[in-house]
Amino acid sequence: MPTRAVVPMKVKLTRNDFGRVLYPDWAQLPVVAGALAESWADRELDKHSLGSWHMDRTSDFDRDTPDSPYGTCWVMRLVSARFADEAVAAFPGIVARMTQAECATFWETKVHASEPDQWMDELLSSLLAHYDLLTRINAPVPDLNAVKAVIAKALDPLDPHPGIRKNWQRRWNDAQMLSGIVFDPSVPP
């Protein structure tokens, strides 16, 4: 669980002619000062962030959308307040702080929009076939009840038993609770 408060930071990325994604030069920030190589700057960024980059999957680099023209893509990362402030000052128009509501909206409508609220695995079909077979052969009631109990567990998305499982990353409130994310007091609701 994180022990420090974070700020959601949104970054506009582009690609060069060779298809390489161009991130801002984090080594320019005082908080990252001393990182001479790009990989070292990335390690410094990791020290000031929680998790990794969360990409807008609805308008990646190859789609032209109103908020992300062709060749650009927005990503989000949860960082320290100091890192966010320095990045916004150094890269205006490319880096921006997000409110809590903007973070939740970006998470649900951009990052995880294509994911289902629940995952369903193939075990359910097998359980139904098993139960159907037992009823056709007039299996004893205890055997039927045992399969029914397994089916009930499989249909409960909150039960860890295989079957239907809740996607804890789909909704921001669930992901925030599960990760223990706490916003910095400077982040507006």
MOTA-V159519 format. One record per backbone hydrogen bond with DSSP energy under -0.5 kcal/mol. NH is the residue of the N-H (numbers start at 1). CO is the residue of the C=O. E is the energy in kcal/mol with one decimal. If there is no record, write none. Layout:
# MOTA-V159519
<<NH CO E> <NH CO E>>
This chain:
# MOTA-V159519
<<2 179 -1.1> <6 182 -2.5> <7 79 -3.2> <9 77 -2.7> <10 96 -3.4> <11 75 -2.9> <12 94 -2.8> <13 11 -0.7> <13 73 -3.4> <14 22 -1.0> <15 71 -0.8> <16 20 -2.3> <19 16 -2.0> <22 14 -3.6> <23 21 -0.7> <26 24 -1.5> <28 25 -2.1> <29 26 -2.0> <32 29 -1.4> <33 30 -1.0> <35 32 -1.7> <36 34 -1.1> <41 37 -2.1> <42 38 -2.1> <43 39 -1.6> <44 40 -2.1> <45 41 -2.4> <46 42 -2.1> <47 43 -1.3> <48 44 -0.9> <48 45 -1.1> <49 46 -1.1> <50 78 -2.9> <51 49 -0.5> <54 76 -2.5> <55 53 -0.5> <56 74 -2.3> <57 55 -0.9> <57 110 -1.8> <63 60 -1.9> <65 63 -0.7> <65 68 -1.9> <68 65 -0.8> <71 61 -3.1> <72 69 -2.1> <73 13 -1.9> <75 11 -2.3> <76 54 -2.2> <77 9 -2.2> <78 50 -0.7> <79 7 -2.7> <79 77 -0.7> <80 48 -2.4> <84 80 -2.5> <85 81 -2.7> <86 82 -2.4> <87 83 -2.6> <88 84 -2.6> <89 85 -2.1> <90 86 -2.2> <91 87 -2.3> <94 91 -1.7> <95 91 -2.5> <96 10 -2.5> <98 8 -2.5> <100 188 -2.9> <103 99 -2.3> <104 100 -2.3> <105 101 -2.6> <106 102 -2.8> <107 103 -2.5> <108 104 -2.4> <109 105 -3.1> <110 106 -1.8> <111 106 -2.2> <112 107 -2.5> <115 112 -1.5> <119 165 -3.6> <121 163 -1.9> <124 121 -1.2> <125 122 -0.6> <126 122 -1.4> <127 123 -2.7> <128 124 -2.4> <129 125 -2.3> <130 126 -2.5> <131 127 -2.7> <132 128 -2.7> <133 129 -2.4> <134 130 -2.3> <135 131 -2.2> <136 132 -2.0> <137 133 -1.6> <138 135 -1.1> <139 134 -2.9> <143 140 -0.7> <144 140 -1.9> <145 141 -3.0> <146 142 -1.9> <147 143 -1.8> <148 144 -2.5> <149 145 -2.2> <150 146 -1.7> <151 147 -2.6> <152 148 -2.7> <153 149 -1.9> <154 150 -2.3> <155 151 -1.9> <156 152 -0.6> <156 153 -0.8> <157 155 -0.8> <159 156 -1.5> <164 154 -3.6> <165 119 -3.1> <165 163 -0.5> <166 157 -2.4> <167 117 -2.8> <168 166 -1.1> <170 167 -1.1> <171 167 -0.5> <175 171 -2.3> <176 172 -3.2> <177 173 -2.2> <178 174 -2.9> <179 175 -2.3> <180 176 -1.3> <181 176 -1.7> <184 6 -2.8> <187 184 -2.3> <188 186 -0.7>>
